[in-house]
Amino acid sequence: MKQERRRRQHQHRHHRPPPSRLELAMAHARDGGGHEEGAEAAVCLDGDSEAGEARGAGRVPPWRDQLTARGMVASLAVGAMYSVIVMKLALTTGLVPTLNVSAALIAFVILRGWTQALARFGVATRPFTRQEYTVVQTCAVACYSIATGGGFGSFLLGLNKRTYELAGEETEGNVPGSYKEPGIGWMTGFLFAVSFVGIVALIPLRKIMVIDYKLTYPSGTATAVLINGFHTTHGDATANFFFDFSLTYVGAGMICSHLVNLSLLLGALLSWGIMWPLISDLKGDWYPADMKESSMRSLQGYKAFICIALILGDGLYNFVKIVAFTVKSLLDRSRLKNAKKEEDMPVLDEIQRNEVFTKDSIPNWLAYSGYLALSVVAVFAIPLMFHEMKWYYVIIAYLLAPALGFCNAYGAGLTDINMAYNYGKVALFILAAWAGKDSGVVAGLVGCGLVKSLVSISADLMHDFKTGHLTLTSPRSMIIAQAIGTAMGCVIGPLTFFLFYKAFDIGNPDGYWKAPYALVYRNMAILGVQGFSALPKHCLHLCYGFFGFAVAANLMRDLLPPKYGKWVPLPMAMGVPFLVGASFAIDMCVGSLIVFIWHMIDRSKASLMVPAVASGLICGDGLWIFPESLLALFKINPPLCMAFRPSH
């Protein structure tokens, strides 16, 4: 009997079932685990999930089955819808919140509605797997990311004639003819030339980033949690959507944090409530009284360059901080690796995820060959589009880009902050100064777009790899989905932009469609060419002050105890109303107030429903853009319009 009991105990010890979520969470709490282990435990796949299916009757589908025609159609629908939404935000305020969760919810509704509609007609369809859903999400986000980061509201629009005129035709460096009007052909060609290089740049490093370094990539992990939640056996996630035709910024305010919205309000009060009235009273002293207000030598110059000072101060601080943090983390990791003598045994689910992630590997030689071929295309194509952009500028940018892409992707994995625009600004200033007065503005803007695009897409792809790792999705299908989505975006982005550009008064500083960052980026390029001589009287001193404020605010947020530091305003958000105006900040704060009250009433329900309601508000307004644009193209005014004008 004793021998039998010992035999059973021995079997029990050697054939334990894989640990449950509760056991992993208890072990994690007991051992004081870090971010990586916590993130893995949060999405650990056991009996009700894909790992359980793979260990049981089900199998993880091969990568070809994860790429389906219906999935690509759904990706196209979601990507096109969100391209319209983010294009409107980029051309009005320039402030685009992270919409990945919102897009995931809409994608889920479309996919679930698709299968249910076919079922009602008696058509048998297999349900979407989590891998297929992950591919749809990746493809859709890659599509509308081109509308967000393709430069339609910033560096590309900064090349047009209107922005050239707003920057001041008399301004040194803003030379005659240094503009290029938007065109569907050249914009599409430019995007195809620069957008695909980032996809292959860091493929050889994907295993190091995701498996070896175990970087958390919070956005990628959150997306995986959402997808896994849609595919549990405990019940389907449901959402109710409320649509309205004029509440985009209320919905955006519900998605953005309270701190972002309050920082916007503070910036609006400081600029439009205090500074601009005071500076306007100094007309004739600080700037000529007979000069147009839209000139860079008058009030518009203060608006643009103080906004630039806040953006640069905030961006430079975070750039230096994340680079230092990245270097320190790499050094610490190297020391730990050398000092560590024995590895903890990974849990069974992690072994399976790692196996799936490495099984469908992309050969390194293919990645290197692809990078070389795409770089050669860009070296020939971009100088043909812009004679100011010399071929050797492109070569130098693409020689540096993999290192810059690694820094950005590693930093994004640690902090969830994509610093691509700051890398782009560095390239803008360097190329503008290098190219000189005659070509600097155009070369700076184009070079900014080239570097920013590559660095941003590299970081986005790593987020997608993290999502794929946690949902057992093949990296090969993820890369193909990213490439298909990018190709969709390179076509849909310019078409969406021209829908707005032809229908509305884009770039009018006194209108609704201000596109503020187009002027900001052009003035940055002018600043890079000629230095501070472009600034009106006392503007440089104000810029110094606000640049210092941006650095000091970030230092306070990092050094103060969290209970105080969390109230320090965000300089980047404060800078937007300086140039755009104050009205949208009110709408954003209304969204924040709704979230605050909802959490006070019912916290658990608010956490579930706020993203859904915000998605409905944003998508409702986005859908209305199509008929609104058609009416505007035919010069048809709305039947009822309300306006408030002074009586005198």
C-alpha positions in Angstrom: 0.0 0.0 0.0 2.8 2.4 0.9 4.5 1.6 -2.4 1.3 2.3 -4.3 0.8 5.6 -2.5 4.3 6.7 -3.3 3.8 5.7 -6.9 0.7 7.9 -7.2 2.4 10.8 -5.5 5.2 10.5 -7.9 2.8 10.5 -10.9 1.0 13.5 -9.4 4.2 15.4 -9.1 5.3 14.7 -12.7 1.9 15.0 -14.4 0.5 18.2 -12.8 -2.0 20.1 -15.0 -0.8 23.4 -16.3 -1.2 26.2 -13.6 -4.5 28.1 -13.7 -4.8 31.9 -13.9 -5.4 32.0 -10.1 -2.3 30.0 -9.4 -0.2 32.1 -11.7 -1.6 35.3 -10.2 -0.9 34.0 -6.7 2.6 33.0 -7.7 3.1 36.4 -9.3 2.0 38.3 -6.2 4.1 36.0 -3.9 7.2 36.5 -6.0 6.7 40.2 -6.5 6.8 39.8 -10.3 7.5 42.6 -12.8 5.7 44.0 -15.7 6.5 41.2 -18.1 5.2 38.4 -15.9 2.1 40.4 -15.0 1.3 41.1 -18.6 1.7 37.5 -19.5 -0.5 36.4 -16.6 -3.2 38.8 -17.5 -3.7 37.2 -20.8 -2.6 33.7 -19.9 -4.5 31.2 -22.0 -5.9 28.2 -20.2 -9.0 26.0 -20.4 -11.4 28.4 -21.9 -9.0 30.0 -24.4 -7.0 29.2 -27.5 -4.3 27.4 -25.7 -6.9 25.1 -24.1 -8.3 24.5 -27.6 -4.9 23.7 -28.9 -4.2 21.3 -26.1 -7.6 19.7 -26.6 -9.6 19.0 -29.7 -8.9 22.2 -31.5 -5.8 23.3 -33.3 -4.3 26.7 -34.0 -5.1 27.3 -37.7 -2.1 27.5 -40.1 -1.1 31.0 -41.1 -2.8 30.8 -44.6 -6.1 30.1 -42.9 -5.7 33.2 -40.7 -5.7 35.4 -43.9 -9.2 35.2 -45.3 -11.1 37.1 -48.0 -13.9 38.0 -45.6 -11.3 39.3 -43.1 -9.7 41.5 -45.7 -13.1 42.9 -46.7 -13.9 43.7 -43.1 -10.4 45.3 -42.7 -11.1 47.5 -45.7 -14.5 48.6 -44.2 -13.1 49.4 -40.8 -9.9 51.0 -42.2 -11.8 53.3 -44.6 -14.3 54.4 -41.9 -11.5 55.3 -39.5 -9.4 56.9 -42.2 -12.3 59.4 -42.6 -12.5 59.9 -38.8 -8.8 60.5 -38.2 -8.5 62.7 -41.3 -11.2 65.0 -39.9 -9.4 65.2 -36.6 -6.0 65.8 -38.2 -7.4 68.6 -40.4 -9.3 70.4 -37.6 -7.3 70.3 -34.4 -4.4 68.0 -35.3 -5.0 66.1 -32.1 -5.8 62.4 -32.8 -6.4 60.2 -29.8 -5.5 56.5 -29.8 -8.4 54.8 -31.5 -7.2 51.1 -31.5 -9.7 50.0 -28.9 -12.5 51.9 -30.6 -11.6 50.3 -33.9 -11.4 46.8 -32.3 -15.0 47.2 -31.0 -16.3 48.3 -34.4 -14.4 45.5 -36.1 -16.0 43.0 -33.7 -19.5 44.4 -34.4 -18.9 44.1 -38.1 -17.5 40.6 -38.0 -20.2 39.3 -35.6 -23.0 41.0 -37.6 -21.6 39.4 -40.8 -21.8 35.9 -39.5 -25.2 36.4 -37.9 -26.7 38.0 -41.1 -25.5 35.0 -43.2 -26.9 32.6 -40.6 -30.3 34.2 -40.9 -30.2 33.6 -44.6 -29.4 30.0 -44.0 -25.8 30.3 -45.1 -23.5 28.2 -42.9 -20.2 30.0 -42.0 -17.5 29.1 -39.6 -17.1 31.6 -36.8 -14.2 34.0 -36.8 -11.2 32.7 -34.8 -9.2 34.9 -32.6 -6.3 34.6 -35.0 -8.5 35.8 -37.9 -9.8 38.6 -35.8 -6.2 39.7 -34.8 -5.3 39.8 -38.5 -8.4 41.9 -39.3 -7.4 44.3 -36.4 -3.8 44.6 -37.7 -4.8 45.2 -41.3 -7.4 47.8 -40.4 -5.1 49.7 -38.0 -2.3 49.7 -40.6 -4.8 51.1 -43.1 -6.0 54.1 -41.1 -2.6 54.7 -39.6 -1.5 56.1 -43.0 -4.3 58.7 -42.7 -3.0 59.5 -39.2 0.7 59.6 -39.8 1.0 60.1 -43.5 1.4 63.8 -43.1 -1.9 65.0 -44.7 -2.4 67.4 -41.8 1.3 68.2 -41.2 4.4 67.8 -43.3 2.8 67.0 -46.7 0.1 69.7 -46.3 2.9 72.1 -45.2 4.2 71.9 -48.8 1.1 73.4 -50.4 0.8 77.0 -51.7 -1.6 78.2 -49.0 0.7 77.2 -46.2 3.6 78.8 -48.1 1.7 82.1 -48.2 0.6 81.9 -44.6 4.2 81.4 -43.5 5.0 84.8 -45.2 6.2 85.1 -48.8 8.6 87.8 -47.5 10.1 85.5 -44.9 13.7 84.5 -45.6 14.0 80.8 -46.4 10.4 80.6 -47.6 11.6 81.1 -51.2 9.3 81.5 -54.1 8.3 78.2 -55.7 9.0 76.2 -52.6 5.6 74.6 -52.6 3.9 71.6 -54.2 0.1 71.4 -54.5 -1.5 68.2 -53.2 -2.2 65.6 -55.9 -3.5 62.1 -55.6 -0.8 60.7 -57.9 2.3 62.0 -56.2 0.9 61.6 -52.7 0.1 57.9 -53.4 3.5 57.4 -54.9 5.3 59.0 -52.0 3.4 56.9 -49.5 4.1 53.7 -51.4 7.8 54.7 -51.6 8.3 55.3 -47.9 5.6 53.3 -46.0 6.8 49.7 -46.6 10.4 50.1 -45.5 9.4 50.2 -41.8 7.6 46.8 -42.1 10.8 44.9 -42.9 13.3 47.1 -41.0 13.0 45.3 -37.6 11.8 41.8 -38.6 15.2 40.2 -37.6 14.7 41.7 -34.1 11.1 40.6 -33.4 12.1 37.5 -31.4 14.6 39.6 -29.3 12.0 42.3 -28.6 9.0 40.1 -27.8 10.4 36.8 -26.4 13.9 37.5 -25.1 13.4 41.0 -23.7 9.7 40.3 -22.9 8.8 44.0 -23.6 5.3 44.7 -22.5 4.0 46.9 -25.4 1.0 48.0 -23.4 -1.2 48.8 -26.4 -0.5 45.5 -28.0 -1.1 43.7 -24.8 -4.4 45.6 -24.3 -5.5 44.7 -27.8 -4.7 41.0 -27.1 -6.8 41.1 -23.9 -9.7 42.6 -25.8 -9.5 39.9 -28.5 -9.1 37.1 -26.1 -12.1 38.5 -24.2 -14.2 38.4 -27.4 -13.4 34.7 -27.7 -14.0 33.3 -24.3 -16.6 30.5 -23.7 -18.1 32.4 -20.8 -20.2 34.6 -23.0 -19.9 37.2 -25.8 -18.8 40.8 -25.3 -21.7 43.1 -26.2 -21.9 46.8 -26.7 -24.6 49.4 -27.4 -23.7 52.2 -29.8 -25.1 55.7 -29.7 -24.7 57.7 -32.9 -24.8 61.5 -33.2 -23.7 63.7 -36.1 -21.8 66.5 -34.2 -20.1 65.0 -31.1 -16.7 63.9 -32.5 -14.8 65.9 -29.8 -17.0 64.8 -27.0 -16.3 61.2 -28.0 -12.6 61.9 -28.3 -12.7 63.6 -24.9 -14.2 60.4 -23.5 -11.2 58.4 -24.8 -8.5 60.8 -23.8 -7.5 61.0 -20.2 -8.8 63.7 -17.8 -5.3 65.2 -17.7 -5.1 65.7 -21.5 -8.5 67.4 -21.6 -7.8 69.7 -18.6 -4.4 70.5 -20.2 -6.2 71.5 -23.4 -8.6 73.7 -21.4 -5.7 75.4 -19.5 -3.9 76.1 -22.8 -7.1 77.6 -24.3 -7.6 79.9 -21.2 -4.0 81.0 -21.1 -3.7 81.7 -24.8 -7.1 83.0 -26.0 -8.2 84.3 -22.6 -5.1 86.1 -21.5 -2.1 86.3 -24.0 -3.6 87.0 -27.4 -5.8 89.9 -26.1 -2.8 91.4 -24.3 -0.5 91.0 -27.4 -3.2 92.4 -29.7 -3.3 95.6 -27.5 0.4 96.0 -28.3 -0.2 96.2 -32.0 2.0 99.0 -33.4 4.6 98.4 -30.8 5.5 94.7 -30.9 4.5 94.3 -34.6 3.3 96.7 -37.3 -0.3 97.8 -37.0 -0.9 97.6 -40.7 0.3 94.0 -41.1 -2.3 91.2 -41.7 -3.0 89.2 -38.6 -2.3 86.0 -40.5 1.3 87.1 -41.2 4.1 85.4 -39.4 5.4 88.9 -38.5 2.2 89.7 -36.6 0.0 87.9 -34.0 0.0 84.6 -36.0 3.8 84.4 -35.5 3.3 84.4 -31.7 0.6 81.7 -32.0 2.7 79.5 -34.2 6.1 79.7 -32.6 4.9 79.5 -28.9 3.0 76.4 -29.9 6.2 75.1 -31.5 8.2 75.9 -28.3 5.8 73.9 -26.2 5.9 71.0 -28.6 9.6 71.0 -28.9 10.2 71.3 -25.2 7.9 68.4 -24.4 9.2 66.3 -27.3 12.9 66.9 -26.6 12.5 66.1 -22.9 10.7 62.8 -23.6 13.1 62.0 -26.4 16.1 62.3 -24.1 14.3 60.6 -21.2 13.3 57.5 -23.3 16.7 57.2 -25.0 18.4 57.3 -21.6 15.8 54.9 -20.2 16.4 52.5 -23.1 20.2 52.6 -22.7 19.9 52.0 -18.9 17.4 49.2 -19.5 19.6 47.5 -22.0 22.7 47.8 -19.7 20.7 46.5 -16.7 19.4 43.6 -18.8 22.9 42.7 -20.0 24.1 42.6 -16.4 21.2 40.5 -15.2 21.7 38.1 -18.1 25.4 37.7 -17.2 24.7 37.3 -13.5 21.7 34.9 -13.8 22.7 31.3 -13.4 19.5 29.5 -13.8 16.3 30.2 -15.7 12.8 29.8 -14.4 10.8 27.2 -16.3 8.2 29.0 -18.4 4.6 27.9 -18.0 3.1 25.6 -20.7 1.1 28.4 -22.3 4.1 30.6 -22.7 6.0 27.7 -24.3 3.2 27.2 -26.8 3.0 31.0 -27.6 6.8 31.1 -28.2 6.6 28.0 -30.4 3.8 29.5 -32.5 5.6 32.8 -32.7 8.9 31.3 -33.9 7.4 28.6 -36.1 6.4 30.7 -39.1 9.6 32.8 -39.1 10.5 35.2 -41.9 14.0 34.5 -43.1 16.5 37.2 -42.2 17.9 37.3 -45.8 14.4 38.1 -47.1 14.0 41.0 -44.6 17.5 42.4 -45.5 16.8 42.0 -49.3 13.4 43.6 -48.9 14.9 46.6 -47.0 17.6 47.0 -49.6 15.2 46.8 -52.5 12.7 49.2 -51.0 15.5 51.7 -50.1 16.7 51.6 -53.7 13.2 52.4 -54.9 12.9 55.3 -52.5 16.4 56.7 -53.4 15.3 56.9 -57.1 11.6 57.9 -56.6 11.7 60.6 -53.9 14.3 62.9 -55.7 12.1 62.6 -58.9 9.1 63.9 -56.9 11.1 66.6 -55.0 14.2 67.9 -56.7 15.2 69.6 -53.4 15.5 66.2 -51.8 18.9 64.9 -53.0 19.5 61.2 -53.4 22.2 61.1 -50.8 19.8 62.6 -48.2 17.6 59.5 -48.7 20.6 57.1 -48.4 21.8 58.7 -45.2 18.3 58.6 -43.7 17.9 54.9 -44.6 21.3 54.0 -43.2 20.4 55.6 -39.8 16.7 54.4 -39.8 17.2 50.8 -38.5 19.0 52.1 -35.4 16.4 54.9 -34.9 13.6 52.3 -35.4 15.1 50.0 -32.8 15.4 52.9 -30.3 11.8 53.9 -30.9 10.4 50.3 -30.9 12.3 49.5 -27.7 11.1 52.7 -26.0 7.5 52.0 -27.1 7.7 48.6 -25.6 8.7 50.0 -22.3 6.6 53.2 -22.1 3.9 52.8 -24.8 5.0 56.2 -26.2 5.7 56.3 -30.0 8.3 59.0 -30.4 8.3 58.9 -34.3 7.3 62.5 -34.7 10.3 63.6 -32.6 12.7 61.6 -34.7 11.0 63.2 -37.7 11.5 66.7 -36.3 15.2 66.0 -35.7 15.5 65.0 -39.4 13.6 68.1 -40.4 15.9 70.5 -38.6 19.1 68.7 -39.8 18.0 68.5 -43.5 16.6 72.0 -43.5 19.9 73.4 -42.2 22.0 71.1 -44.5 20.1 71.9 -47.7 20.3 75.7 -47.1 18.1 78.6 -47.9 17.0 77.6 -51.5 16.0 74.0 -50.8 15.9 73.6 -47.0 12.2 74.0 -46.4 11.1 71.3 -48.9 14.0 69.0 -48.1 13.3 69.3 -44.3 9.6 68.5 -44.7 10.1 65.6 -47.0 12.9 64.2 -44.9 10.8 64.5 -41.8 8.1 62.4 -43.4 10.6 59.8 -44.6 12.1 59.2 -41.2 8.9 59.5 -39.3 7.1 57.0 -41.4 9.8 54.3 -41.1 10.3 54.7 -37.4 6.6 54.8 -36.6 5.7 51.8 -38.6 8.5 49.8 -37.1 7.1 50.5 -33.6 3.5 49.8 -34.6 4.6 46.4 -36.1 6.2 45.4 -32.8 2.9 46.2 -31.0 1.2 43.9 -33.5 3.7 41.2 -32.9 3.0 41.4 -29.2 -0.7 41.0 -29.9 0.0 38.1 -32.2 2.2 36.4 -29.6 -0.5 36.6 -27.0 -3.3 35.4 -29.3 -1.3 32.6 -30.9 -1.4 34.3 -34.3 1.3 33.6 -36.8 3.8 36.4 -37.3 3.9 35.6 -41.0 0.1 36.4 -41.3 0.6 39.5 -39.2 3.3 40.8 -41.5 1.2 40.1 -44.6 -1.8 41.8 -43.0 0.3 44.8 -42.1 1.5 45.0 -45.7 -2.0 44.6 -47.1 -3.3 47.3 -44.7 -0.5 49.6 -45.6 -1.2 49.2 -49.3 -4.9 49.9 -48.6 -4.0 53.0 -46.6 -1.6 54.3 -49.3 -4.7 54.4 -51.7 -7.5 55.3 -49.2 -5.5 58.0 -47.4 -5.0 60.3 -50.4 -8.6 59.7 -51.6 -9.9 60.5 -48.2 -7.8 63.6 -48.0 -9.1 64.9 -51.3 -12.6 64.3 -50.2 -12.0 67.0 -47.6 -9.6 69.1 -49.6 -12.1 69.6 -52.4 -15.1 70.0 -50.2 -13.9 72.2 -47.4 -11.6 75.3 -46.9 -8.6 73.3 -45.7 -5.9 75.4 -44.0 -7.9 78.6 -43.4 -6.6 79.9 -40.0 -9.9 81.6 -39.4 -12.1 78.7 -40.4 -13.1 75.3 -39.0 -10.6 73.3 -41.0 -7.4 75.0 -39.7 -5.0 72.0 -40.2 -2.7 73.8 -37.7 0.2 71.4 -37.9 0.8 72.2 -41.6 1.9 75.7 -40.7 3.7 74.5 -37.6 5.9 72.1 -39.6 6.6 74.6 -42.3 7.7 77.2 -39.7 9.9 74.6 -38.1 11.6 74.1 -41.5 12.0 77.9 -41.9 13.4 78.1 -38.4 15.9 75.3 -39.4 17.0 77.3 -42.5 17.4 80.8 -41.1 17.5 80.5 -37.3 15.5 82.9 -35.0 15.4 85.9 -37.4 12.0 84.8 -38.6 10.4 85.6 -35.2 8.5 88.8 -34.4 9.5 91.2 -31.6 9.8 89.5 -28.1 8.6 86.3 -29.5 11.9 84.6 -28.9 11.8 85.5 -25.2 8.3 84.0 -24.9 9.4 80.9 -26.8 12.3 80.5 -24.3 9.9 80.8 -21.4 7.4 78.3 -22.7 10.2 75.9 -23.8 11.5 76.0 -20.2 8.0 75.6 -18.9 7.6 72.4 -20.9 10.8 70.9 -19.6 10.0 72.0 -16.0 6.5 70.5 -16.2 7.9 67.1 -17.3 10.5 67.2 -14.6 7.9 67.9 -12.0 5.7 65.1 -13.2 8.6 62.7 -13.0 10.2 63.9 -9.7 7.1 64.8 -7.6 5.3 62.0 -5.7 2.6 60.5 -7.9 -0.3 62.0 -6.0 1.0 65.5 -6.9 2.8 64.8 -10.2 -0.4 63.4 -11.8 -1.9 67.0 -11.7 0.9 68.6 -13.7 -0.5 69.7 -17.1 0.8 68.2 -20.3 2.7 70.8 -22.4 2.1 69.0 -25.7 -1.7 69.2 -25.1 -1.5 72.8 -23.9 0.2 73.9 -27.1 -2.6 72.7 -29.4 -5.2 75.5 -28.5 -2.6 78.2 -28.8 -2.8 77.8 -32.6 -6.1 76.0 -33.2 -8.5 77.9 -30.9 -10.4 77.2 -27.7 -13.8 75.9 -28.7 -12.9 72.2 -29.2 -11.3 72.1 -25.7 -14.7 72.7 -24.2 -16.1 69.7 -26.2 -13.3 67.5 -25.0 -13.8 68.5 -21.4 -17.6 67.7 -21.7 -16.5 64.2 -22.7 -14.2 64.0 -19.7 -17.1 65.2 -17.4 -19.4 62.5 -18.8 -16.8 59.8 -18.0 -16.2 61.3 -14.5 -19.9 61.3 -13.6 -20.5 57.9 -15.1 -17.6 56.4 -13.0 -19.1 58.1 -9.9 -22.5 56.5 -10.6 -21.4 53.0 -11.7 -17.6 52.4 -12.1 -17.9 48.8 -13.4 -20.4 49.6 -16.1 -18.6 52.8 -17.1 -15.4 50.9 -17.7 -17.1 48.6 -20.1 -19.4 51.1 -21.8 -17.3 54.3 -22.2 -15.2 53.0 -25.1 -18.4 51.7 -26.8 -20.3 55.0 -26.4 -17.3 57.1 -27.5 -16.9 54.8 -30.5 -20.5 55.4 -31.5 -20.2 59.2 -31.2 -17.0 59.3 -33.2 -18.2 56.8 -35.9 -21.6 58.5 -36.2 -19.9 61.8 -37.0 -17.5 60.0 -39.3 -20.3 58.5 -41.3 -22.0 61.8 -41.7 -18.8 63.2 -43.3 -19.7 61.5 -46.6 -23.0 63.2 -47.2 -21.7 66.5 -45.7 -18.8 66.4 -48.2 -21.1 65.7 -51.2 -23.3 68.6 -50.2 -20.3 70.9 -49.9 -18.9 69.8 -53.3 -22.2 70.9 -54.9 -22.2 74.2 -52.9 -25.4 73.2 -51.0 -25.7 74.9 -47.6 -27.5 73.3 -44.8 -31.2 74.3 -44.5 -30.8 75.6 -41.0 -27.7 77.4 -39.6 -27.2 79.3 -36.4 -24.5 82.0 -35.9 -23.8 84.7 -33.4 -22.4 88.0 -34.6 -21.7 91.4 -32.9 -24.6 93.8 -33.1 -22.5 96.8 -34.2 
